[in-house]
Amino acid sequence: MFSRINFISGLPRSGSTLLAAILRQNPRIHAAMTSPVGQVFGASLSAMGAENEFAVFFKEEQKRHILRGIFEGYYAHLDERAVVFDTNRVWTSRLSALCQLFPDLKMICCVRNPAWIMDSIELLIRRNAFDVSRIFVTPQERATVYSRAEALLNQNRMIGFSWSALREAYFGAEADRMLLVDYDILASRPKECIDLIYNFIGEEPYPHDFENVSYEAQDFDMQLVAPGLHTVTGKVEFRPRRTILPPDLFKRCQDLIFWDKNKDTKAYAIVNQPIVTESP
């Protein structure tokens, strides 16, 4: 099964796949792209909720056993010494429940300037210009960069939901379980960043090879019609470039940053300033 479970969550296009690709080099750690456990977890909660006429039969302890059993069943094939990192953007919205199921959990939340998140998605869309991505639902959503941004920033969609869930957890009672990791720092200073992550989760450091990091999920990306969405290959490095977003849209997205200067939280962070130097 596993000895311990942690979580990777946060914003899309912010380094969660890169982080998992690095961590999985350590033979003790199991990490990958977004898993289906988050969706099964949510569906199980709903099935045991008020809309089910048999909900009265589910006692609190039974709910805990069932929900914890989802993780135990999904990762039953792993070595009992394994440290699991389950990845899903939904986890920040489930932090309170997760802390009750796994009292020693840590959650790594990948963040990035939302303007560059939108830019990254737009770059992917334009690179695959002859594909009709399932990231967008209707032709109207796909029409222009503005309609695409409006769709993704909706509170129920890729960026809007993850931003809202992250903000909820960031100011919540369990925020001290969170470590925010800025993509720019992970990409430009990977060894320092990973060492701090190991310190935060209480694991011994591992000699990672940052010159050769690889991971891909072609089947998943192809069913979204978004080739390259979860592909990591080669050296970990930061590659600056000009944005392809219009200036007004870039500013609108950039104004969504809330974690760079706010002190009203117990969360830890590896962001522009300051960098966390010791575990809680």
N, C-alpha and C positions, 0 to 999 in steps of 0.2 A: 504494500500500500504506500504509505509515506510516513516520514517521521515528523514533518512539519509542513504547513501550507502557508504561503504568503500570496500576495495579489499584486498584479500590475494593472493599473487603470489610468484614468486621466483623459487627455484630449486626443483626437485622431491626428494622424500624420505628425506625431510629436516624439517619435523614437521608441514606441513600445516594442515594435518588431525588432529594431536594432538592439534594444536592451536585452530582449529574450535571446537573440542570436548570440550575443556576447556571453550571457550567463550560462547558456546551454553547453558552452565549451567545457564547463566544469562538470565532470562525470557524476557528481553528487546531485546536481541541480537539474530539474526538469522544467523547461520553459519553452513556450511556443507562442504563435500568434493567438488571436482571440479564440477561446474555446467555446463549445456550446453549453457549458455548465451554467453560465449566467442565465440563459434563456430557460433551461430546464428548472433552475432554481425559482425563477419568477413564475413559471407556469404552475409549479407545485404549490407555491404560496397562494396563488389564485384558486387552485383546485381545493385547497383547504380553507378558503375564505368564505365570506358571507353569501356569495352568489351560489354556493353549493349547498343544497338542502341538507346534506349529510355532514356539514361542517361541525355541527354540535358534537359529533363523535370524536373529533380530533382534540385531544388534550394538549396542553403546552409542551409537555415532555415528549409526546408522540411527534409533534411537529418538529421539535429539535432533532430527534433521531432520524426522521425522514429526510430533513434538509441536509444534515451532516452526512447521511448515507449516500446522497447524490455524489458528493466529493469522493467518498470512500469507494463507491462502486466504479466511478469513472477512472480513478487512478489506482485501482486494485492491482494492475499489472506491474506497478513500479516496485522497486526494491524498498524494503521497510526503512532504509536509511535515507531515502530520497527527500530532498527539500523541493517542494513544488511551488512554482509561481503560476497561478492561473490568471490568464489575461482576459479582461473584458471591461469595456467602458461603463457597464452598468454597475460595477462593484462599488463605486463611490456613493451611489444612491442606496446601497445595501449595507453600508459600513456598520451601522448599529447592530443589525442582525448577525453579521459575520463575526463581530467581536464577541457576541454571546456564544456562538458556535465554536470559535477558535480564539480563546482568550489571549494567546501570545502572538497573534498575527501581526504582520507589518504590511503596509500597502505602499507600493512605489507608484507615484502618479506622474506620468510624463506630461509635461506642459511645453508650450511654445507660443510665441507671439501669434495670436489668431489670424493676423494678416498673412503671415507666412504659411499658416495651415491652409487658408483659402488659396493662396498662391500655389502651394504644392498640389492641391487637388485640381486646380485649373490647369496647371502644367501637365498633369497626367491626362486630363480630358483632351487637351490640344495635341498631345503626343499621339493619342489614339483617336485621331480626328475622324476616322471612318467607322468607328464603333459607336453604338448607342448604349451608353452605360446605364446599368440598372441602379446606379446611385441616385438617379433622378427618375421621377415617376411619370411625368407627362412631357409632351413636346414643349409646352409652355415653360416648364421649369428648365428645360435644356436650352432654351432659346438664346440667352445672352449671359454674359458673365454676371450681370446684376440679378437676373432671375435665378441663376444657379446659386449665387450667394444667398439670396433671400430664402430659397428652399433649404439650404444647409444650415442656416442660422435659426430656422424655426425650432421652437423648444422641444419638438418631438423628433427632430432629425439629427443627422450625424454630429454636427458641431454644436447646435443649440442644446440638445439634450446633455451631451457630455460636459459642456460648460456649466450648465445649471447643476448637474449632479456633483461636479467637482467643487463648485462654490458652496453647495450645501454642506458637503463633508468638511471643507476647509474651515468653515466657521462653526462646525459642530462639536459636540462633547468628546468625540473620539478622534479629534484631529491630531492628537499626539501619536497616533499609530501611522500617520502619513509622512512620507518624504516626497516632496515635489522635486522633480529632476528636469531641468530645462534642456531641451534638445540641443541648443547651441553649445552648451557646456559639455554635454555627453559626447557630441561629435568632435569638439575641438580639444577636449582634455579628458579622453576616455579613461585612462588609468587612474587619475585622481578621483574621477567621478565614481568608478566602479569600486575603488577602495573604500570610499565613503559609504556606498550602498552596503558593502559587506559589513562595515562597522555598524551601520544602522540596524541591520537584521541579525547581528550577532554571529556571523559566520566567519571562518578563517579565510583570509584572502587566497586567491588562486592566480597562477601566472597566465593570464589570458593573452592570446595572440591578437592584438589589435590591428595587425597588418593583414590578417586573413580571416575575415568574419563573413560567414555565408548563411543564408536562409532563404527559402522561397516556399510559396504556397500557390503554385500555378493553378491547380484545380479550383481552389476557392476563388481566386482572382478572375478566372475565366468565366465562372458562373455569374459573377457580378458584371462581366464584360468590362473589366478594369485591369488589363494586363499590367503587371509590375507593381500593383498596389502593396504587396507584401514580399518584395524582393530586396534582399540585402546581400551585397557581394563586395569583396575586396577590403581595402584599408578603411578604417574608421577615421574620417577627417571631415572638417567643416569646409564647405565649398561656397563662398559668398558669390552672389550674383544679383543682378537687377531684378526687381519684381516685374511681373507681367500684368499686375492689377492696375486699374485706373487709380490715380491718387486719392480720390474721394472715398473709394471703396476700401483701399488700403487703410486709410485713417479710421474709417468706421469700425473695421475689424480690430485694429490695434487698440482702440479705446476700450476693448473688452478685457484687457489685462487687469487683473485685480490682485495678483499674488506678488508683485515686485516691491511694493512699499507698504502693504497693509500689515500692521502689527497685532491686530485683534484676532489672533489665532494661536493655537497650540501646535500647529503643524510645523514640521521641519522642512528645510528647503535647500536645494543646490540650484540656486538661481543667480541672477546677476550679482546681488549683494544681499545679505552675507551668505557665505558657504558654511554649511554645518560641518563641524570638525569632530564631533563626538556623538555617540549614540545617546538616546535619552535614558 
